[in-house]
């Protein structure tokens, strides 16, 4: 009788401890894995950020979502992409931080540039490290283009477009300077231009 009582007490104690571990928000980290139980996305992505090597910024709307499961953190970007598809999230990495939003926060903008074509603008974004193939910039050769994506990405694209429009002399990227000279209805070989003391 005493043995049965002891076994019962041990089992009840073990169940209480196990149940305490599985309360909402509880988690356990293994060498390269992570177990979450109804955890908010902010604390979950804080753990993922240590594997990605940069901070994650989760919007207030996305933060309200909860996550549960056993996750392998060895490939953080693949995990972020998979979770985004499953949980209705959008994200953007600007090289310094990873921004995560609810998909309902998607923004768009229509921009018209007189001095820059869509191809030239895309090339600038690629050279500056801002371009993201998931949020393709669409437009014709007349300088009008459409962008859709996470708020931080759309803001960066709009600001870069304004910068290129204002600086018709060009924009410096590292040691290189991107310059655009537009010629309308003329032949290039019979013209010379002076740019920073050099004849072109």
TIVO-2410 file (N, C-alpha, C; in nm, 3 decimals):
# residues 200
REC num residu      c1      c2      c3 atome chaine
REC   1      X   0.082  -0.119   0.000     N      A
REC   1      X   0.000   0.000   0.000    CA      A
REC   1      X   0.087   0.126   0.000     C      A
REC   2      X   0.191   0.124   0.086     N      A
REC   2      X   0.281   0.238   0.094    CA      A
REC   2      X   0.355   0.260  -0.038     C      A
REC   3      X   0.392   0.150  -0.106     N      A
REC   3      X   0.463   0.159  -0.234    CA      A
REC   3      X   0.374   0.224  -0.339     C      A
REC   4      X   0.245   0.181  -0.342     N      A
REC   4      X   0.151   0.239  -0.438    CA      A
REC   4      X   0.132   0.389  -0.412     C      A
REC   5      X   0.127   0.425  -0.285     N      A
REC   5      X   0.109   0.565  -0.247    CA      A
REC   5      X   0.230   0.648  -0.291     C      A
REC   6      X   0.350   0.593  -0.271     N      A
REC   6      X   0.472   0.663  -0.312    CA      A
REC   6      X   0.476   0.681  -0.464     C      A
REC   7      X   0.441   0.577  -0.539     N      A
REC   7      X   0.440   0.584  -0.686    CA      A
REC   7      X   0.339   0.688  -0.732     C      A
REC   8      X   0.223   0.691  -0.667     N      A
REC   8      X   0.119   0.788  -0.703    CA      A
REC   8      X   0.168   0.930  -0.678     C      A
REC   9      X   0.234   0.953  -0.565     N      A
REC   9      X   0.286   1.086  -0.532    CA      A
REC   9      X   0.393   1.129  -0.632     C      A
REC  10      X   0.481   1.036  -0.668     N      A
REC  10      X   0.587   1.065  -0.765    CA      A
REC  10      X   0.526   1.100  -0.901     C      A
REC  11      X   0.426   1.024  -0.944     N      A
REC  11      X   0.361   1.051  -1.073    CA      A
REC  11      X   0.290   1.186  -1.073     C      A
REC  12      X   0.221   1.216  -0.963     N      A
REC  12      X   0.152   1.345  -0.953    CA      A
REC  12      X   0.253   1.459  -0.955     C      A
REC  13      X   0.365   1.444  -0.884     N      A
REC  13      X   0.469   1.547  -0.882    CA      A
REC  13      X   0.528   1.568  -1.022     C      A
REC  14      X   0.554   1.456  -1.091     N      A
REC  14      X   0.610   1.465  -1.226    CA      A
REC  14      X   0.513   1.534  -1.320     C      A
REC  15      X   0.384   1.502  -1.309     N      A
REC  15      X   0.282   1.566  -1.394    CA      A
REC  15      X   0.272   1.715  -1.365     C      A
REC  16      X   0.281   1.753  -1.239     N      A
REC  16      X   0.275   1.895  -1.202    CA      A
REC  16      X   0.393   1.971  -1.261     C      A
REC  17      X   0.511   1.912  -1.250     N      A
REC  17      X   0.631   1.976  -1.305    CA      A
REC  17      X   0.619   1.988  -1.456     C      A
REC  18      X   0.579   1.878  -1.523     N      A
REC  18      X   0.564   1.877  -1.669    CA      A
REC  18      X   0.458   1.976  -1.713     C      A
REC  19      X   0.347   1.982  -1.641     N      A
REC  19      X   0.239   2.075  -1.673    CA      A
REC  19      X   0.285   2.220  -1.656     C      A
REC  20      X   0.369   2.245  -1.555     N      A
REC  20      X   0.423   2.379  -1.534    CA      A
REC  20      X   0.512   2.423  -1.648     C      A
REC  21      X   0.583   2.327  -1.707     N      A
REC  21      X   0.668   2.359  -1.820    CA      A
REC  21      X   0.588   2.394  -1.944     C      A
REC  22      X   0.467   2.346  -1.956     N      A
REC  22      X   0.387   2.368  -2.076    CA      A
REC  22      X   0.283   2.478  -2.061     C      A
REC  23      X   0.301   2.566  -1.965     N      A
REC  23      X   0.209   2.679  -1.954    CA      A
REC  23      X   0.233   2.772  -2.072     C      A
REC  24      X   0.131   2.852  -2.113     N      A
REC  24      X   0.148   2.941  -2.228    CA      A
REC  24      X   0.271   3.030  -2.213     C      A
REC  25      X   0.348   3.038  -2.320     N      A
REC  25      X   0.468   3.122  -2.320    CA      A
REC  25      X   0.592   3.047  -2.278     C      A
REC  26      X   0.575   2.926  -2.227     N      A
REC  26      X   0.693   2.849  -2.185    CA      A
REC  26      X   0.766   2.798  -2.308     C      A
REC  27      X   0.896   2.785  -2.296     N      A
REC  27      X   0.974   2.736  -2.408    CA      A
REC  27      X   1.095   2.661  -2.354     C      A
REC  28      X   1.157   2.588  -2.443     N      A
REC  28      X   1.280   2.519  -2.409    CA      A
REC  28      X   1.373   2.528  -2.528     C      A
REC  29      X   1.498   2.559  -2.503     N      A
REC  29      X   1.595   2.568  -2.612    CA      A
REC  29      X   1.690   2.450  -2.603     C      A
REC  30      X   1.715   2.387  -2.715     N      A
REC  30      X   1.815   2.281  -2.723    CA      A
REC  30      X   1.933   2.339  -2.800     C      A
REC  31      X   2.028   2.255  -2.839     N      A
REC  31      X   2.149   2.304  -2.907    CA      A
REC  31      X   2.115   2.391  -3.028     C      A
REC  32      X   2.035   2.341  -3.120     N      A
REC  32      X   1.997   2.418  -3.239    CA      A
REC  32      X   1.847   2.420  -3.259     C      A
REC  33      X   1.773   2.390  -3.155     N      A
REC  33      X   1.627   2.384  -3.167    CA      A
REC  33      X   1.560   2.470  -3.063     C      A
REC  34      X   1.430   2.481  -3.078     N      A
REC  34      X   1.352   2.567  -2.990    CA      A
REC  34      X   1.210   2.513  -2.984     C      A
REC  35      X   1.157   2.500  -2.862     N      A
REC  35      X   1.020   2.453  -2.843    CA      A
REC  35      X   0.940   2.569  -2.786     C      A
REC  36      X   0.833   2.607  -2.855     N      A
REC  36      X   0.748   2.718  -2.810    CA      A
REC  36      X   0.607   2.668  -2.786     C      A
REC  37      X   0.542   2.723  -2.684     N      A
REC  37      X   0.403   2.688  -2.654    CA      A
REC  37      X   0.322   2.816  -2.634     C      A
REC  38      X   0.245   2.851  -2.734     N      A
REC  38      X   0.161   2.972  -2.732    CA      A
REC  38      X   0.243   3.096  -2.697     C      A
REC  39      X   0.359   3.105  -2.757     N      A
REC  39      X   0.451   3.217  -2.732    CA      A
REC  39      X   0.422   3.329  -2.831     C      A
REC  40      X   0.436   3.455  -2.788     N      A
REC  40      X   0.413   3.564  -2.884    CA      A
REC  40      X   0.533   3.573  -2.979     C      A
REC  41      X   0.508   3.628  -3.098     N      A
REC  41      X   0.610   3.628  -3.203    CA      A
REC  41      X   0.732   3.712  -3.168     C      A
REC  42      X   0.714   3.814  -3.088     N      A
REC  42      X   0.828   3.899  -3.053    CA      A
REC  42      X   0.935   3.819  -2.979     C      A
REC  43      X   0.897   3.747  -2.875     N      A
REC  43      X   0.997   3.669  -2.800    CA      A
REC  43      X   1.050   3.553  -2.883     C      A
REC  44      X   0.964   3.495  -2.967     N      A
REC  44      X   1.010   3.385  -3.053    CA      A
REC  44      X   1.118   3.435  -3.150     C      A
REC  45      X   1.092   3.547  -3.217     N      A
REC  45      X   1.188   3.597  -3.315    CA      A
REC  45      X   1.312   3.658  -3.250     C      A
REC  46      X   1.306   3.691  -3.122     N      A
REC  46      X   1.428   3.733  -3.051    CA      A
REC  46      X   1.527   3.617  -3.046     C      A
REC  47      X   1.474   3.496  -3.027     N      A
REC  47      X   1.560   3.377  -3.028    CA      A
REC  47      X   1.614   3.351  -3.168     C      A
REC  48      X   1.526   3.363  -3.269     N      A
REC  48      X   1.567   3.341  -3.408    CA      A
REC  48      X   1.675   3.442  -3.448     C      A
REC  49      X   1.664   3.565  -3.398     N      A
REC  49      X   1.759   3.671  -3.436    CA      A
REC  49      X   1.902   3.637  -3.395     C      A
REC  50      X   1.919   3.565  -3.285     N      A
REC  50      X   2.054   3.528  -3.243    CA      A
REC  50      X   2.119   3.433  -3.342     C      A
REC  51      X   2.039   3.353  -3.411     N      A
REC  51      X   2.091   3.262  -3.514    CA      A
REC  51      X   2.109   3.335  -3.647     C      A
REC  52      X   2.028   3.439  -3.673     N      A
REC  52      X   2.039   3.516  -3.797    CA      A
REC  52      X   2.152   3.618  -3.790     C      A
REC  53      X   2.197   3.651  -3.669     N      A
REC  53      X   2.307   3.744  -3.653    CA      A
REC  53      X   2.268   3.890  -3.663     C      A
REC  54      X   2.140   3.920  -3.653     N      A
REC  54      X   2.093   4.059  -3.655    CA      A
REC  54      X   1.960   4.068  -3.583     C      A
REC  55      X   1.925   4.185  -3.533     N      A
REC  55      X   1.798   4.197  -3.458    CA      A
REC  55      X   1.675   4.181  -3.546     C      A
REC  56      X   1.566   4.138  -3.485     N      A
REC  56      X   1.438   4.133  -3.554    CA      A
REC  56      X   1.345   4.235  -3.491     C      A
REC  57      X   1.273   4.306  -3.576     N      A
REC  57      X   1.176   4.406  -3.530    CA      A
REC  57      X   1.039   4.358  -3.574     C      A
REC  58      X   0.955   4.325  -3.477     N      A
REC  58      X   0.822   4.269  -3.504    CA      A
REC  58      X   0.718   4.379  -3.481     C      A
REC  59      X   0.629   4.398  -3.578     N      A
REC  59      X   0.526   4.502  -3.565    CA      A
REC  59      X   0.427   4.466  -3.455     C      A
REC  60      X   0.355   4.567  -3.405     N      A
REC  60      X   0.258   4.545  -3.298    CA      A
REC  60      X   0.149   4.448  -3.341     C      A
REC  61      X   0.107   4.456  -3.467     N      A
REC  61      X   0.002   4.368  -3.516    CA      A
REC  61      X   0.050   4.223  -3.525     C      A
REC  62      X   0.172   4.203  -3.575     N      A
REC  62      X   0.228   4.067  -3.584    CA      A
REC  62      X   0.258   4.011  -3.446     C      A
REC  63      X   0.291   4.100  -3.351     N      A
REC  63      X   0.325   4.058  -3.216    CA      A
REC  63      X   0.208   3.989  -3.145     C      A
REC  64      X   0.086   4.018  -3.188     N      A
REC  64      X  -0.033   3.960  -3.124    CA      A
REC  64      X  -0.049   3.812  -3.155     C      A
REC  65      X   0.016   3.764  -3.260     N      A
REC  65      X   0.004   3.623  -3.298    CA      A
REC  65      X   0.084   3.535  -3.204     C      A
REC  66      X   0.036   3.413  -3.184     N      A
REC  66      X   0.103   3.316  -3.096    CA      A
REC  66      X   0.158   3.202  -3.181     C      A
REC  67      X   0.263   3.141  -3.129     N      A
REC  67      X   0.325   3.031  -3.202    CA      A
REC  67      X   0.355   2.916  -3.107     C      A
REC  68      X   0.336   2.794  -3.157     N      A
REC  68      X   0.367   2.672  -3.081    CA      A
REC  68      X   0.435   2.574  -3.174     C      A
REC  69      X   0.525   2.494  -3.119     N      A
REC  69      X   0.589   2.391  -3.199    CA      A
REC  69      X   0.735   2.373  -3.164     C      A
REC  70      X   0.796   2.278  -3.233     N      A
REC  70      X   0.937   2.247  -3.217    CA      A
REC  70      X   1.009   2.294  -3.343     C      A
REC  71      X   1.104   2.386  -3.331     N      A
REC  71      X   1.164   2.452  -3.447    CA      A
REC  71      X   1.315   2.431  -3.453     C      A
REC  72      X   1.364   2.402  -3.574     N      A
REC  72      X   1.507   2.391  -3.600    CA      A
REC  72      X   1.556   2.530  -3.641     C      A
REC  73      X   1.653   2.584  -3.568     N      A
REC  73      X   1.700   2.721  -3.591    CA      A
REC  73      X   1.829   2.729  -3.671     C      A
REC  74      X   1.876   2.615  -3.726     N      A
REC  74      X   2.004   2.616  -3.797    CA      A
REC  74      X   1.998   2.699  -3.925     C      A
REC  75      X   1.879   2.710  -3.988     N      A
REC  75      X   1.863   2.793  -4.108    CA      A
REC  75      X   1.755   2.898  -4.079     C      A
REC  76      X   1.792   3.007  -4.013     N      A
REC  76      X   1.692   3.105  -3.967    CA      A
REC  76      X   1.612   3.170  -4.079     C      A
REC  77      X   1.676   3.198  -4.193     N      A
REC  77      X   1.603   3.265  -4.302    CA      A
REC  77      X   1.499   3.172  -4.366     C      A
REC  78      X   1.535   3.045  -4.380     N      A
REC  78      X   1.438   2.948  -4.432    CA      A
REC  78      X   1.321   2.933  -4.336     C      A
REC  79      X   1.351   2.937  -4.206     N      A
REC  79      X   1.245   2.928  -4.104    CA      A
REC  79      X   1.153   3.050  -4.110     C      A
REC  80      X   1.211   3.169  -4.122     N      A
REC  80      X   1.131   3.292  -4.132    CA      A
REC  80      X   1.042   3.287  -4.256     C      A
REC  81      X   1.097   3.242  -4.367     N      A
REC  81      X   1.019   3.234  -4.492    CA      A
REC  81      X   0.904   3.135  -4.478     C      A
REC  82      X   0.933   3.020  -4.418     N      A
REC  82      X   0.828   2.917  -4.401    CA      A
REC  82      X   0.718   2.965  -4.306     C      A
REC  83      X   0.757   3.024  -4.194     N      A
REC  83      X   0.659   3.074  -4.097    CA      A
REC  83      X   0.576   3.189  -4.155     C      A
REC  84      X   0.639   3.271  -4.238     N      A
REC  84      X   0.567   3.382  -4.301    CA      A
REC  84      X   0.455   3.329  -4.390     C      A
REC  85      X   0.485   3.224  -4.465     N      A
REC  85      X   0.383   3.165  -4.553    CA      A
REC  85      X   0.272   3.100  -4.471     C      A
REC  86      X   0.308   3.037  -4.360     N      A
REC  86      X   0.209   2.965  -4.279    CA      A
REC  86      X   0.124   3.057  -4.192     C      A
REC  87      X   0.182   3.169  -4.147     N      A
REC  87      X   0.115   3.253  -4.048    CA      A
REC  87      X   0.067   3.387  -4.103     C      A
REC  88      X   0.078   3.407  -4.234     N      A
REC  88      X   0.033   3.533  -4.292    CA      A
REC  88      X   0.120   3.651  -4.251     C      A
REC  89      X   0.251   3.634  -4.266     N      A
REC  89      X   0.346   3.740  -4.231    CA      A
REC  89      X   0.420   3.785  -4.356     C      A
REC  90      X   0.473   3.906  -4.353     N      A
REC  90      X   0.565   3.954  -4.456    CA      A
REC  90      X   0.690   4.004  -4.385     C      A
REC  91      X   0.805   3.997  -4.451     N      A
REC  91      X   0.928   4.039  -4.386    CA      A
REC  91      X   1.026   4.098  -4.485     C      A
REC  92      X   1.121   4.175  -4.433     N      A
REC  92      X   1.225   4.237  -4.515    CA      A
REC  92      X   1.352   4.251  -4.432     C      A
REC  93      X   1.464   4.221  -4.495     N      A
REC  93      X   1.595   4.233  -4.431    CA      A
REC  93      X   1.671   4.345  -4.502     C      A
REC  94      X   1.699   4.454  -4.432     N      A
REC  94      X   1.770   4.566  -4.495    CA      A
REC  94      X   1.921   4.557  -4.476     C      A
REC  95      X   1.968   4.444  -4.424     N      A
REC  95      X   2.111   4.425  -4.401    CA      A
REC  95      X   2.153   4.454  -4.258     C      A
REC  96      X   2.074   4.533  -4.188     N      A
REC  96      X   2.103   4.568  -4.049    CA      A
REC  96      X   2.005   4.503  -3.952     C      A
REC  97      X   1.881   4.482  -3.997     N      A
REC  97      X   1.776   4.424  -3.912    CA      A
REC  97      X   1.674   4.352  -3.999     C      A
REC  98      X   1.599   4.262  -3.937     N      A
REC  98      X   1.491   4.190  -4.006    CA      A
REC  98      X   1.359   4.245  -3.953     C      A
REC  99      X   1.277   4.295  -4.044     N      A
REC  99      X   1.147   4.354  -4.007    CA      A
REC  99      X   1.037   4.255  -4.040     C      A
REC 100      X   0.950   4.229  -3.943     N      A
REC 100      X   0.841   4.132  -3.960    CA      A
REC 100      X   0.708   4.200  -3.935     C      A
REC 101      X   0.615   4.182  -4.030     N      A
REC 101      X   0.483   4.245  -4.023    CA      A
REC 101      X   0.374   4.142  -4.049     C      A
REC 102      X   0.253   4.175  -4.007     N      A
REC 102      X   0.135   4.100  -4.049    CA      A
REC 102      X   0.110   4.134  -4.196     C      A
REC 103      X   0.060   4.037  -4.274     N      A
REC 103      X   0.041   4.061  -4.417    CA      A
REC 103      X  -0.059   4.172  -4.445     C      A
REC 104      X  -0.149   4.200  -4.350     N      A
REC 104      X  -0.245   4.309  -4.370    CA      A
REC 104      X  -0.178   4.447  -4.367     C      A
REC 105      X  -0.052   4.451  -4.324     N      A
REC 105      X   0.022   4.578  -4.319    CA      A
REC 105      X   0.096   4.608  -4.449     C      A
REC 106      X   0.079   4.523  -4.550     N      A
REC 106      X   0.142   4.543  -4.680    CA      A
REC 106      X   0.106   4.682  -4.734     C      A
REC 107      X   0.207   4.752  -4.784     N      A
REC 107      X   0.184   4.885  -4.842    CA      A
REC 107      X   0.225   4.886  -4.988     C      A
REC 108      X   0.178   4.986  -5.062     N      A
REC 108      X   0.220   5.001  -5.201    CA      A
REC 108      X   0.233   5.149  -5.235     C      A
REC 109      X   0.304   5.175  -5.343     N      A
REC 109      X   0.324   5.313  -5.387    CA      A
REC 109      X   0.345   5.315  -5.538     C      A
REC 110      X   0.296   5.418  -5.601     N      A
REC 110      X   0.316   5.443  -5.744    CA      A
REC 110      X   0.403   5.567  -5.755     C      A
REC 111      X   0.518   5.552  -5.819     N      A
REC 111      X   0.615   5.661  -5.824    CA      A
REC 111      X   0.646   5.696  -5.969     C      A
REC 112      X   0.654   5.823  -5.998     N      A
REC 112      X   0.686   5.870  -6.133    CA      A
REC 112      X   0.813   5.953  -6.128     C      A
REC 113      X   0.916   5.907  -6.196     N      A
REC 113      X   1.043   5.979  -6.201    CA      A
REC 113      X   1.068   6.027  -6.344     C      A
REC 114      X   1.103   6.152  -6.358     N      A
REC 114      X   1.129   6.209  -6.491    CA      A
REC 114      X   1.271   6.179  -6.538     C      A
REC 115      X   1.363   6.162  -6.445     N      A
REC 115      X   1.505   6.153  -6.482    CA      A
REC 115      X   1.561   6.011  -6.478     C      A
REC 116      X   1.482   5.915  -6.431     N      A
REC 116      X   1.533   5.780  -6.408    CA      A
REC 116      X   1.436   5.677  -6.464     C      A
REC 117      X   1.487   5.576  -6.535     N      A
REC 117      X   1.402   5.467  -6.583    CA      A
REC 117      X   1.392   5.359  -6.475     C      A
REC 118      X   1.297   5.268  -6.493     N      A
REC 118      X   1.279   5.159  -6.396    CA      A
REC 118      X   1.404   5.072  -6.388     C      A
REC 119      X   1.466   5.041  -6.503     N      A
REC 119      X   1.587   4.959  -6.504    CA      A
REC 119      X   1.701   5.027  -6.429     C      A
REC 120      X   1.718   5.156  -6.452     N      A
REC 120      X   1.823   5.230  -6.383    CA      A
REC 120      X   1.798   5.231  -6.232     C      A
REC 121      X   1.672   5.247  -6.195     N      A
REC 121      X   1.639   5.250  -6.053    CA      A
REC 121      X   1.661   5.114  -5.988     C      A
REC 122      X   1.620   5.006  -6.057     N      A
REC 122      X   1.645   4.870  -6.006    CA      A
REC 122      X   1.794   4.844  -5.988     C      A
REC 123      X   1.874   4.889  -6.085     N      A
REC 123      X   2.020   4.871  -6.074    CA      A
REC 123      X   2.076   4.945  -5.953     C      A
REC 124      X   2.024   5.065  -5.928     N      A
REC 124      X   2.067   5.140  -5.810    CA      A
REC 124      X   2.034   5.064  -5.682     C      A
REC 125      X   1.910   5.011  -5.674     N      A
REC 125      X   1.870   4.936  -5.554    CA      A
REC 125      X   1.957   4.812  -5.534     C      A
REC 126      X   1.992   4.744  -5.644     N      A
REC 126      X   2.077   4.624  -5.634    CA      A
REC 126      X   2.216   4.661  -5.584     C      A
REC 127      X   2.273   4.768  -5.639     N      A
REC 127      X   2.409   4.809  -5.598    CA      A
REC 127      X   2.413   4.856  -5.454     C      A
REC 128      X   2.304   4.916  -5.408     N      A
REC 128      X   2.300   4.968  -5.271    CA      A
REC 128      X   2.258   4.862  -5.170     C      A
REC 129      X   2.219   4.742  -5.218     N      A
REC 129      X   2.181   4.633  -5.128    CA      A
REC 129      X   2.038   4.641  -5.077     C      A
REC 130      X   1.956   4.728  -5.136     N      A
REC 130      X   1.817   4.743  -5.092    CA      A
REC 130      X   1.720   4.655  -5.170     C      A
REC 131      X   1.762   4.607  -5.287     N      A
REC 131      X   1.671   4.532  -5.375    CA      A
REC 131      X   1.631   4.399  -5.311     C      A
REC 132      X   1.505   4.361  -5.332     N      A
REC 132      X   1.456   4.232  -5.283    CA      A
REC 132      X   1.367   4.172  -5.391     C      A
REC 133      X   1.405   4.055  -5.441     N      A
REC 133      X   1.332   3.993  -5.552    CA      A
REC 133      X   1.190   3.952  -5.514     C      A
REC 134      X   1.163   3.936  -5.384     N      A
REC 134      X   1.027   3.899  -5.342    CA      A
REC 134      X   0.929   4.015  -5.360     C      A
REC 135      X   0.981   4.137  -5.361     N      A
REC 135      X   0.896   4.255  -5.378    CA      A
REC 135      X   0.944   4.332  -5.500     C      A
REC 136      X   0.920   4.272  -5.615     N      A
REC 136      X   0.970   4.324  -5.742    CA      A
REC 136      X   0.909   4.460  -5.774     C      A
REC 137      X   0.992   4.547  -5.827     N      A
REC 137      X   0.946   4.679  -5.870    CA      A
REC 137      X   0.905   4.668  -6.016     C      A
REC 138      X   0.782   4.704  -6.044     N      A
REC 138      X   0.728   4.687  -6.179    CA      A
REC 138      X   0.704   4.824  -6.242     C      A
REC 139      X   0.734   4.831  -6.372     N      A
REC 139      X   0.710   4.956  -6.443    CA      A
REC 139      X   0.764   4.951  -6.583     C      A
REC 140      X   0.736   5.056  -6.658     N      A
REC 140      X   0.784   5.066  -6.795    CA      A
REC 140      X   0.911   5.147  -6.802     C      A
REC 141      X   0.951   5.181  -6.924     N      A
REC 141      X   1.074   5.257  -6.944    CA      A
REC 141      X   1.056   5.406  -6.927     C      A
REC 142      X   0.937   5.451  -6.893     N      A
REC 142      X   0.911   5.595  -6.884    CA      A
REC 142      X   0.933   5.652  -6.744     C      A
REC 143      X   0.983   5.572  -6.651     N      A
REC 143      X   1.012   5.622  -6.517    CA      A
REC 143      X   0.898   5.608  -6.418     C      A
REC 144      X   0.786   5.551  -6.461     N      A
REC 144      X   0.675   5.527  -6.369    CA      A
REC 144      X   0.683   5.382  -6.323     C      A
REC 145      X   0.681   5.360  -6.193     N      A
REC 145      X   0.687   5.223  -6.144    CA      A
REC 145      X   0.603   5.205  -6.020     C      A
REC 146      X   0.575   5.079  -5.990     N      A
REC 146      X   0.487   5.040  -5.879    CA      A
REC 146      X   0.565   4.949  -5.786     C      A
REC 147      X   0.554   4.974  -5.657     N      A
REC 147      X   0.620   4.889  -5.559    CA      A
REC 147      X   0.520   4.851  -5.451     C      A
REC 148      X   0.529   4.726  -5.407     N      A
REC 148      X   0.442   4.676  -5.301    CA      A
REC 148      X   0.524   4.587  -5.209     C      A
REC 149      X   0.506   4.602  -5.078     N      A
REC 149      X   0.582   4.521  -4.984    CA      A
REC 149      X   0.565   4.569  -4.841     C      A
REC 150      X   0.651   4.522  -4.751     N      A
REC 150      X   0.647   4.566  -4.611    CA      A
REC 150      X   0.667   4.717  -4.601     C      A
REC 151      X   0.607   4.783  -4.503     N      A
REC 151      X   0.617   4.929  -4.491    CA      A
REC 151      X   0.759   4.983  -4.495     C      A
REC 152      X   0.853   4.918  -4.426     N      A
REC 152      X   0.990   4.969  -4.423    CA      A
REC 152      X   1.053   4.963  -4.562     C      A
REC 153      X   1.021   4.859  -4.640     N      A
REC 153      X   1.076   4.846  -4.775    CA      A
REC 153      X   1.019   4.952  -4.868     C      A
REC 154      X   0.888   4.972  -4.864     N      A
REC 154      X   0.824   5.072  -4.949    CA      A
REC 154      X   0.878   5.211  -4.916     C      A
REC 155      X   0.895   5.241  -4.787     N      A
REC 155      X   0.952   5.370  -4.747    CA      A
REC 155      X   1.094   5.389  -4.801     C      A
REC 156      X   1.175   5.283  -4.793     N      A
REC 156      X   1.312   5.290  -4.845    CA      A
REC 156      X   1.314   5.316  -4.995     C      A
REC 157      X   1.227   5.246  -5.068     N      A
REC 157      X   1.220   5.261  -5.213    CA      A
REC 157      X   1.175   5.403  -5.250     C      A
REC 158      X   1.071   5.451  -5.184     N      A
REC 158      X   1.020   5.586  -5.212    CA      A
REC 158      X   1.128   5.691  -5.182     C      A
REC 159      X   1.197   5.677  -5.069     N      A
REC 159      X   1.303   5.773  -5.034    CA      A
REC 159      X   1.420   5.766  -5.130     C      A
REC 160      X   1.456   5.645  -5.175     N      A
REC 160      X   1.564   5.630  -5.272    CA      A
REC 160      X   1.526   5.694  -5.405     C      A
REC 161      X   1.400   5.679  -5.445     N      A
REC 161      X   1.352   5.740  -5.569    CA      A
REC 161      X   1.358   5.892  -5.561     C      A
REC 162      X   1.318   5.948  -5.448     N      A
REC 162      X   1.324   6.094  -5.429    CA      A
REC 162      X   1.469   6.142  -5.433     C      A
REC 163      X   1.557   6.064  -5.373     N      A
REC 163      X   1.699   6.100  -5.372    CA      A
REC 163      X   1.756   6.102  -5.513     C      A
REC 164      X   1.722   6.001  -5.592     N      A
REC 164      X   1.772   5.995  -5.730    CA      A
REC 164      X   1.714   6.109  -5.813     C      A
REC 165      X   1.590   6.142  -5.789     N      A
REC 165      X   1.525   6.251  -5.863    CA      A
REC 165      X   1.589   6.386  -5.829     C      A
REC 166      X   1.621   6.406  -5.702     N      A
REC 166      X   1.682   6.533  -5.659    CA      A
REC 166      X   1.826   6.546  -5.705     C      A
REC 167      X   1.899   6.434  -5.700     N      A
REC 167      X   2.041   6.435  -5.736    CA      A
REC 167      X   2.060   6.388  -5.879     C      A
REC 168      X   2.023   6.471  -5.972     N      A
REC 168      X   2.036   6.432  -6.113    CA      A
REC 168      X   2.182   6.420  -6.153     C      A
REC 169      X   2.272   6.477  -6.070     N      A
REC 169      X   2.416   6.467  -6.098    CA      A
REC 169      X   2.469   6.328  -6.064     C      A
REC 170      X   2.390   6.250  -5.990     N      A
REC 170      X   2.433   6.115  -5.955    CA      A
REC 170      X   2.432   6.091  -5.806     C      A
REC 171      X   2.444   5.965  -5.769     N      A
REC 171      X   2.443   5.926  -5.629    CA      A
REC 171      X   2.566   5.841  -5.602     C      A
REC 172      X   2.635   5.869  -5.493     N      A
REC 172      X   2.754   5.791  -5.461    CA      A
REC 172      X   2.718   5.662  -5.390     C      A
REC 173      X   2.776   5.551  -5.438     N      A
REC 173      X   2.761   5.421  -5.373    CA      A
REC 173      X   2.903   5.368  -5.352     C      A
REC 174      X   2.951   5.381  -5.230     N      A
REC 174      X   3.088   5.340  -5.203    CA      A
REC 174      X   3.183   5.435  -5.276     C      A
REC 175      X   3.273   5.380  -5.357     N      A
REC 175      X   3.367   5.463  -5.433    CA      A
REC 175      X   3.311   5.501  -5.568     C      A
REC 176      X   3.206   5.434  -5.613     N      A
REC 176      X   3.147   5.462  -5.743    CA      A
REC 176      X   3.038   5.567  -5.732     C      A
REC 177      X   3.021   5.642  -5.838     N      A
REC 177      X   2.914   5.740  -5.843    CA      A
REC 177      X   2.826   5.708  -5.962     C      A
REC 178      X   2.697   5.690  -5.936     N      A
REC 178      X   2.603   5.661  -6.043    CA      A
REC 178      X   2.552   5.793  -6.097     C      A
REC 179      X   2.575   5.819  -6.224     N      A
REC 179      X   2.528   5.942  -6.286    CA      A
REC 179      X   2.444   5.911  -6.408     C      A
REC 180      X   2.345   5.993  -6.433     N      A
REC 180      X   2.254   5.971  -6.545    CA      A
REC 180      X   2.249   6.099  -6.628     C      A
REC 181      X   2.278   6.086  -6.755     N      A
REC 181      X   2.267   6.199  -6.847    CA      A
REC 181      X   2.162   6.162  -6.951     C      A
REC 182      X   2.056   6.240  -6.957     N      A
REC 182      X   1.949   6.213  -7.053    CA      A
REC 182      X   1.965   6.301  -7.176     C      A
REC 183      X   1.961   6.240  -7.292     N      A
REC 183      X   1.967   6.312  -7.418    CA      A
REC 183      X   1.838   6.284  -7.494     C      A
REC 184      X   1.775   6.389  -7.542     N      A
REC 184      X   1.650   6.373  -7.615    CA      A
REC 184      X   1.669   6.424  -7.757     C      A
REC 185      X   1.644   6.337  -7.857     N      A
REC 185      X   1.650   6.374  -7.999    CA      A
REC 185      X   1.783   6.438  -8.039     C      A
REC 186      X   1.891   6.375  -8.007     N      A
REC 186      X   2.021   6.428  -8.046    CA      A
REC 186      X   2.119   6.311  -8.064     C      A
REC 187      X   2.229   6.338  -8.133     N      A
REC 187      X   2.333   6.238  -8.149    CA      A
REC 187      X   2.442   6.264  -8.046     C      A
REC 188      X   2.492   6.160  -7.987     N      A
REC 188      X   2.590   6.174  -7.879    CA      A
REC 188      X   2.727   6.215  -7.932     C      A
REC 189      X   2.763   6.167  -8.052     N      A
REC 189      X   2.900   6.188  -8.099    CA      A
REC 189      X   2.933   6.333  -8.135     C      A
REC 190      X   2.835   6.420  -8.150     N      A
REC 190      X   2.866   6.559  -8.182    CA      A
REC 190      X   2.849   6.652  -8.062     C      A
REC 191      X   2.847   6.597  -7.942     N      A
REC 191      X   2.830   6.678  -7.821    CA      A
REC 191      X   2.943   6.647  -7.722     C      A
REC 192      X   2.982   6.747  -7.647     N      A
REC 192      X   3.073   6.726  -7.535    CA      A
REC 192      X   3.012   6.792  -7.412     C      A
REC 193      X   3.032   6.726  -7.299     N      A
REC 193      X   2.980   6.777  -7.173    CA      A
REC 193      X   3.093   6.781  -7.072     C      A
REC 194      X   3.086   6.879  -6.985     N      A
REC 194      X   3.187   6.889  -6.881    CA      A
REC 194      X   3.125   6.846  -6.749     C      A
REC 195      X   3.188   6.747  -6.685     N      A
REC 195      X   3.138   6.694  -6.559    CA      A
REC 195      X   3.255   6.686  -6.462     C      A
REC 196      X   3.252   6.766  -6.356     N      A
REC 196      X   3.358   6.771  -6.257    CA      A
REC 196      X   3.496   6.796  -6.320     C      A
REC 197      X   3.500   6.890  -6.410     N      A
REC 197      X   3.628   6.928  -6.470    CA      A
REC 197      X   3.675   6.839  -6.583     C      A
REC 198      X   3.600   6.733  -6.616     N      A
REC 198      X   3.637   6.643  -6.726    CA      A
REC 198      X   3.541   6.659  -6.841     C      A
REC 199      X   3.595   6.654  -6.963     N      A
REC 199      X   3.509   6.661  -7.081    CA      A
REC 199      X   3.465   6.521  -7.119     C      A
REC 200      X   3.335   6.507  -7.144     N      A
REC 200      X   3.278   6.376  -7.179    CA      A
REC 200      X   3.226   6.383  -7.322     C      A
***
